[in-house]
């Protein structure tokens, strides 16, 4: 179901835009259903397309004013009626202006899809040719494509699901890499020659350890004892110098 407005270029662009506003207000009218619920009046008269939003409106321009002048008029009506057809940008945390979030979707609820064409294009290509310019799109399209909402919440959910699958796959790869690294470390370990405990190729700080070396604890113990041995050696030398034969001769 498609509402059609034929424009002979006899009215200002603002008047044509005001017609779209009246369509929006008409589509917003509510009536009581058989069950006592409020429903849109238009939905009791015509079938819902299932695309979301209100029924579409087609603007057919008939006056031969040249391609550029025709496009300028279409853009003028588009800009003046933006509040009627512009969808609302949403994201998981609520509404925000476009491009302020990494991702989101367009909410078409309450909007009027508007498509525009010229009578000459319809004569040349027919209504199913690429002759429709939907307000908010950037190119001429066949009518089915022009009326299809893009950037919807369903598309966002599909992208989010794909990102979730990719995150899970990445985490699984990391888990496998960790397990493979642990397996390599277990295969490369050797017993400590001092205490018999397991020694791995890399210590806790990540520094390499030579194959066959003692474990970290044993190396630390050996290093802590080294200064005491040196001190005992110096003390013995001093005692020998004090009590030895040479010391007695010097005192004599």
Secondary structure as the mmCIF struct_conf table of DSSP 4:
data_model
#
loop_
_struct_conf.conf_type_id
_struct_conf.id
_struct_conf.beg_label_comp_id
_struct_conf.beg_label_asym_id
_struct_conf.beg_label_seq_id
_struct_conf.end_label_comp_id
_struct_conf.end_label_asym_id
_struct_conf.end_label_seq_id
STRN STRN1 UNK A 2 UNK A 7
BEND BEND1 UNK A 9 UNK A 9
BEND BEND2 UNK A 11 UNK A 11
HELX_RH_AL_P HELX_RH_AL_P1 UNK A 13 UNK A 27
TURN_TY1_P TURN_TY1_P1 UNK A 28 UNK A 28
STRN STRN2 UNK A 30 UNK A 32
TURN_TY1_P TURN_TY1_P2 UNK A 34 UNK A 35
BEND BEND3 UNK A 36 UNK A 36
STRN STRN3 UNK A 38 UNK A 40
HELX_RH_3T_P HELX_RH_3T_P1 UNK A 41 UNK A 44
TURN_TY1_P TURN_TY1_P3 UNK A 45 UNK A 45
BEND BEND4 UNK A 46 UNK A 46
BEND BEND5 UNK A 50 UNK A 53
STRN STRN4 UNK A 54 UNK A 61
HELX_RH_AL_P HELX_RH_AL_P2 UNK A 67 UNK A 80
TURN_TY1_P TURN_TY1_P4 UNK A 81 UNK A 81
HELX_RH_AL_P HELX_RH_AL_P3 UNK A 82 UNK A 85
HELX_LH_PP_P HELX_LH_PP_P1 UNK A 86 UNK A 87
STRN STRN5 UNK A 88 UNK A 91
TURN_TY1_P TURN_TY1_P5 UNK A 92 UNK A 93
STRN STRN6 UNK A 94 UNK A 95
TURN_TY1_P TURN_TY1_P6 UNK A 98 UNK A 99
BEND BEND6 UNK A 100 UNK A 103
STRN STRN7 UNK A 105 UNK A 107
TURN_TY1_P TURN_TY1_P7 UNK A 109 UNK A 110
STRN STRN8 UNK A 112 UNK A 118
HELX_RH_AL_P HELX_RH_AL_P4 UNK A 119 UNK A 125
TURN_TY1_P TURN_TY1_P8 UNK A 127 UNK A 128
BEND BEND7 UNK A 129 UNK A 130
STRN STRN9 UNK A 132 UNK A 134
TURN_TY1_P TURN_TY1_P9 UNK A 135 UNK A 136
BEND BEND8 UNK A 138 UNK A 139
STRN STRN10 UNK A 140 UNK A 141
HELX_RH_AL_P HELX_RH_AL_P5 UNK A 143 UNK A 147
BEND BEND9 UNK A 148 UNK A 148
BEND BEND10 UNK A 151 UNK A 151
HELX_RH_AL_P HELX_RH_AL_P6 UNK A 153 UNK A 188
STRN STRN11 UNK A 190 UNK A 191
TURN_TY1_P TURN_TY1_P10 UNK A 193 UNK A 195
STRN STRN12 UNK A 198 UNK A 199
BEND BEND11 UNK A 201 UNK A 201
STRN STRN13 UNK A 202 UNK A 202
TURN_TY1_P TURN_TY1_P11 UNK A 204 UNK A 205
BEND BEND12 UNK A 206 UNK A 206
STRN STRN14 UNK A 208 UNK A 208
TURN_TY1_P TURN_TY1_P12 UNK A 211 UNK A 212
HELX_LH_PP_P HELX_LH_PP_P2 UNK A 213 UNK A 215
HELX_RH_AL_P HELX_RH_AL_P7 UNK A 216 UNK A 243
BEND BEND13 UNK A 244 UNK A 244
HELX_RH_AL_P HELX_RH_AL_P8 UNK A 245 UNK A 251
#
